[in-house]
Amino acid sequence: MNPKQTALVLIEYQNDFTSDGGTLHPAVKGVMDSTNMLANTVETVKKARELGVTIIHTPITFTDDYHELTSQPYGILKGVVDSKSFRKGTWGAEIVDVLKPEVQDIVIEGKRGLCGFASTNLDFILRSRGITTIALGGFLTNCCVESTMRSGYERGYDVVTLKDCTATLSEEEQRLAVEKNYPMFSRPMSHDEFLAEVGGEKKVETESRGYSA
């Protein structure tokens, strides 16, 4: 896995999900704790960035009155509206402090729904940078992460899903998504497995120049 052709895509690591006081944090806290997803993601971002992996943040945001959505939302987006989550300019919509974007990172704008590709220029940015592999982590395991995974797969990317960098509303949903759905549209890995693969490419390149890694 060549780090220069790899992007780590971080989906909705925003305070409303990640942090005490966030509107949706109580709903995901149990699975966050069981997978240790936030700490695992912080470690993955740090090491991947050092290896030369492109770090991409894909937050979701709305205006105060959610006029970007239908006047009668249903399903998961109704839950967002009812809980008044991810409103632009609020603390809840901000990316959590431990994952604040650095200068070289990319922040995708325009995400208004589930898939990270659907209403954004994510595909354009990935292709223009020569990215062929995308590794996904974030919220919700069986919603936005899964939607982005499926779209990435259909667009021809080599998709990796980071099993221990995701969280959702229940242990059952987490397990079923990771065990049943993820293998059909991605290569599920732990964050350690991903880092080993992306780091291995650097080792091979170094050794090919006559040095030991």
N, C-alpha and C positions, 0 to 999 in steps of 0.2 A: 504494500500500500504506500504509494508515493505521497508524502506530506504536502508537496507543492500542488498536487492535484486533488487534495482532500479538503473538505470543509466540515467543520463542526457546527451544526445548526441548532441553536438553542431556542426552544419554543416556549414563550410566555413565562419566563422566569421573572415574574413581576410580583410585587408585594401582595397584591390581592390573593395570589396563590401561595407564595413562599413564606410569608412572615406573619407573626402574631399580630393580630389586629386587621389582617387582610380579610376582605369580605368572604372569600372562598377558602381561606386557610383551614378552618375547622373541618371542612369536607375532605381535604386531601392529606391532612397532617398524619393520620395513621399510616397510610401507605408511604408517605415521605419518610417517616421514621423507620419503617420496616425495610425499605430499600436503601436508606441512607443517601438518597438521591442528591440532595443539595451539596453535601460534602464531597460526594463522588464527582459531581459535576465541576465543582471548584478545582479539584485536583486534575481532572481531565482537561479543563480549559488551560490551566497553567502549563501543564506538560505539553499539550498539543500546540499551544502558541509557541513554546520554545523550539519545537520541532519544525515549525514553519507552516502548520496547518492554518487555514483561513478560519477565523472565528466569526460566525454570523448570528446576530440576535434577531429574532422575529417576534416582537411584542405585538399584542392586539390592543387597539385603542378605539374609543368612540367619543363623540361629543356628549355633553351632559344629557341631552334629550334623545340620544340614540337615533337621530333622524337618518342615519345611514342604513338602518334596518327597516323592515316592514313595520307598519303600525301595529301589527298583530303577530309578533314573533312567537315561535313555538320551539319545543325541544330545548337543546342546550343553550341556544341564544336567548330564549325566554328567561332561563335561569340567570344569565348575565345581566339582563335588563332588570329583572326583579330584585337582584341583589345590589344593583347600582355599581357594578364592577367595571374596572378598566376605563374609567373616564379620563380623558386627556387633562393633563395639568394636576391630577391628584396624586397623592403618595401611592395609592394602590396601583396605579398604572405604571409607576416607575420600575425599572429593572432593579432587582434586589442588590443592595450595596456590595455584597461579596462577589457579584458578577458584573459590576459596572463595566461597560465597554471601554476598552483602551483605544488609543488613537488609531491603531492599525486595524481594528475590528470594523465590521460592517453592520449597520443597523438597518434592517428592512422596514420600510414604511408602507402603510396601506393595508395591513392585515385587518380584515373586518369579519372574517369567517373562520372556518375550521382549517382548511388547507393552507399551508404556507406559500404555495404557488399561486393560488386562484386569483387573488386580487392585488398581487404584488409584482415586482420586477425580479423576484428571486431567481427565476430560471435564466433571465438575461445576464444577471450578475455572475451566476455560476459558470455559464458557458463562456462569457467574455473573459473570465479568469482561467479558463482551461480546467475547471473542476470536473472530475469524473466520479468521485466518491463523496457521498454525503453521509455523515454520522449524525443521528438525531437523538436529542434528549429533551425532556420537558413535560408539559401538561397538555391535555390529559392523555395518559397512555393510550386509551382506546378511542380518543376523539381527535384532537388536533395533531398529535404525533402520528397516529395511525393514518389520518387523512393525508398528511404530508408524505408519509412513507409510501402509500399507494401511488400518489401522483409522481413521486420521484422514480419509482419503479417503472411506471408506464412511460416516463420520459427518457428512459434508458440509462439512468444513473445507477451506479453500484451503491446500493442503499444499505447502511448499517444502522441497526437500532440498538441503543445502549440500554440494556434491560434494567440496570441498577442506577440509571439517571432519569427515570421516569416515575410518575405517580398518577393515581386516579382516585376514584371515590371509594373503592372497596378492594380488599385483598382478592376477592373472587374475580372482579373485573380485570385487575392487574394480571393475575395468573392466566386467565383465559386469553387475553390479548397477547401476552408474551409467548405463551406456549402454543396457541392455535393459529393466531392471525399473523404475527410477525414473521414466522418462518416462510410464509407463502409469498411475501413481498419484500423481504430483506434478509440480511444476515444478522441475526440477533447475537450480540456480544455483551459481556460485562465491560465496564470501562477499562479494566486492566487488560483484557484481551485486545481491545481496540488500540490502546496505547502501545502494546507490544508489537502489534502488526504495523502500525504507522511508524513506530520507532525502528523497526527492522529494516525498512527501506533506507533509512538514513545510514544504518550500519553497513548495509550492502554497498551503498554509494561510497562511503568512506573507505571500506576495504578495497574497493576497486581502484582506488587511487594509490594503493600501496601502504595504507596505514591500518593499524589495528584499532577497532572501535573500543 
